[in-house]
């Protein structure tokens, strides 16, 4: 069974040091995608803007500046309140967003309780998926999995 942890919050798109606009956003974490966090921005268009990046990046960014390239995250103060800044860069442009630290940290804490750091790999069930993928489904498949140079009545010489 997979669990989803969601949190709706208001982020602020920083247009200049003096001006920002509110942007409704949704944070989503899925235990079946344990390394990633998803942020959906509702920007008033027909389709929302979706970003996906490493959960570790957001966790670290709550405490200290981190990331490079397309996603950078850092904590700071704005108007006397603690905020998390998220800088996003794409071929379509750049955006600097701020979110209040408390709801982001509370949401992250829920994700970390659900899938503690270091246990993400366990959620993927790669061994089960690989076994299922490699399992013969028909007798004909078994022909392809056998050694073509061995006959059924021969034994392998021991070294």
N, C-alpha and C positions, 0 to 999 in steps of 0.2 A: 504494500500500500504506500502511495506517495502522498506527501502532505505539502500544501501550499501555504506560505505565510505572506499576507498582503498588508499593505498600509497605504492609505490615501493621505496625501499631505499637500500643502501649498508650498511651492518653491517660488523663488523670485529670480527672474531673468534680469541680470544686471545690464542695463543699457549704458550707464555712465556712473561715475561715483555718486552723483546726486539723484539718479533716477533708475527705478527698476519696475517691472510689472509682474504681477502674480501669475503663476502658471500652475494649474492643477496637475498633480503627478501621482503616479501609483508605483510603489516599490513592490516587487514580487520576487519571492524566493521559492523554488521548487526542490523538494528533496530528491527528485529524479534527475535534476541538473545541479548537483550539489556544489560545484565550483563557481557558479555564476549567480549574479543578481541582475534583475531586469528593471529598468525604469521606463515607464510610459508617460510621456508628456501629452497632455490634452491642450493643444495650442489653438483651438478654434477652427480647425480645418476638418475636412471630411474624414481624414485618417490621422490617428495619433502618431507621434514620433516615438520610436522604440530604441532604446540603447541597452546593450548587454555587455557586462564586463565582469572581471573576477571579484568574487565576494571579498577575498583577501585585500584587494585594493581599497575597497570601501571601509573595511575594518581598520586597516592601518591609517587611512585618511582621517578617521575620527580623532586620532592622537597626534599625527604628524604629517607634514607634506609628503605625498608619494605619487607615483605614476609618472609617465612621460608619454609623449605621443598623443594619441587620440583622447585619452582620459587621464585627468589629473585631479586629485582630491586633497584637501587640506582643511584643518580647523582654523578658525579665526574669530574675531569679535566684530560685530557690525551693530552700530547704534546701542552699544552696551550689552548686547546679547550674544551668546555663543552660537555660531553657525558653522555649518559644513559647506565649503565651496566645492563645486564640481565644475571643472572646465572641460568642455567637450569640443573636439575638433573633427571636422569631416570635410570632404571635398565641397560640400554645400555651404560651409561656413563654420564659424566658431560661436560658442555660447558659454557664458559664465553664469552659473546658477548657484543660489544660496538656499539652504534649508536650515531650519532650526535644529540644533544638535540633539535635543532631547528626543523627539520622535524618531529620528534616524537611529540613534543609539539604542532606543528601546526595541525597535524593529530588528536591528542587527542582533541584539541579545536573544530575541526569540529564535532567529535562524541558527544561532550558535548553540542554543539548547537543543534544537531539533537535530542538527548535524554538527557535532563538535568538531573543531579544527583537527585535522589529521585523520578523520574517519570518513571523509568524503568518498574515497575510493570504495569503501564498503557499500555505499549506496548504489553504486553503478552495476553491481552483480555481473561483472564482465565474464567471469568463469561460466556462469549459467548461460549467458547470451552466446558465448563462443561454443559451448557444448551443443546448444540448440542449433546453431548455425552449421556446425560440422556433422550433426547427426544425419545418417542416411535416412531418406524418406521413402525410398522404394528399393526393391531388390536390384534394380538396374544401377542405382547409385552405389551399391556395395561393390559392383564390378569395378568401378572407377577408383575405389578406395583400396583395393587389393594390390599386392605386388604382382605385376604382370609376368615376372620372371620365375615366380615360385609356383609349383603345382601344389595342390592340396595334400598330396601324400608324401611330399618331401619334407625332410627336417633340415633345419639350419645347422651347419657344422659349428661346433663350439670352438672358440679360439683358445 
